[in-house]
Amino acid sequence: MAFTCSWYLQNRLWIRELILDSMNKKYAFFLILYLVGVFVLAAGCTTQTPPSKQSTELPVAGTTPTINESDQNPVLETDTSAFDLIEITIHRITVQNPGTEVPLATFDISLRNNGIPEGFSIDNRSLVLIAPDYPGQMNIYPKTEHLPEGTTNTIFPLHLAPGQEARGIVVFPLLQNVHSGALYVKYPNWTIAGEQYIPEIANGALPPSDQDYKKTLGMSVDSAVQMKTIPGMNLQPGVKIAIINVSITNHADTDATIRREQLFILTERGGTFEHGGDRLTGEMAAQYLRFPLHIQPGETLSGPVLYIIYSGTRTNKLVLIDNNGIIQSMADLNTMYRYELEH
């Protein structure tokens, strides 16, 4: 049928001419009989056969059936930071008083507003140096009192209009064990607007201009709940329980190990680390992820993490960093929390 329809559509003009031009009536008579049969078969070429009520399509193995929109869970925002709206360029790093308890690192930097239409204001809390070396992670803020005497080209206070660039110096106090870190430009609620990894602060070495720090850990928050308490926990006044269900994917070619200090809730009162593992009975701890987490290449590890948090914090960001202190992913828990304070 398909072949006949196609042949007819392609040759119908030629057939018409053949009939008109034929001088042999005998052959024309038989030709007309043949064409009558062709026309009957070709009748289906101009109409579409309605599909049958029972589909003959086979489901594709391994796929998930389509879910109606009304049945789907709302999409959760997994990363509320842009990281590249403010471009950071480090021109020079000078370390003063090396070998002392608190040496000073003077950064000559430029900041450029590449993507914030309303502009961005810079003060001494807008810049933070996250250093992983000193026992545990450190958040180091610049100190205006450490600026060289007579300095007039400090980077703050400053308001960067869209497309505007400014250059100046900023001084960070360092401890002896701080050798590397990441410089971030952030909003007061810790939404990150810009970042720059510095592999060797102590030596004053600049990051390569073409450096592209590859991030290999991905994180999503599947659910987040706050509770007044849980069985077996005797909490002090002013604190609550937070249970965060996370999924972490290792996109690297090698195994990844995540310590408890690398997955934390960041608030205006500082960082809060997980309180499961050895801090609970074995029976309770078995319900939660146990640190350190070991994730193979391409693997996704999912499960709940238990935190003891302060009440009334306005900033609640779940942060995943790597061994260099580089933020791999950040999620705003305020948009995700469900409250079950009566439990």
Secondary structure by P-SEA (a helix, b strand, c coil): caaaaaaaaacaaaaaaaaaacccaaaaaaaaaaaaaaaaaacccccccccccccccccccccccccccccccccccccccccccbbbbbcccccccccccbbbbbbbccccccccccbbbbccccbbbbbcccccbbbbbbbccccccccccccccccccccbbbbbbbbbbbcccccbbbbbbbccccccccbbbbccccccccccccccccccbbbbbcbbbbbcccccccccccbbbbbbbbbbbbcccbbbbbccccbbbbcccccccccccccccaaaaaacccccccccccbbbbbbbbbbcccccccccbbbbccccccccccccccbbbbcccc
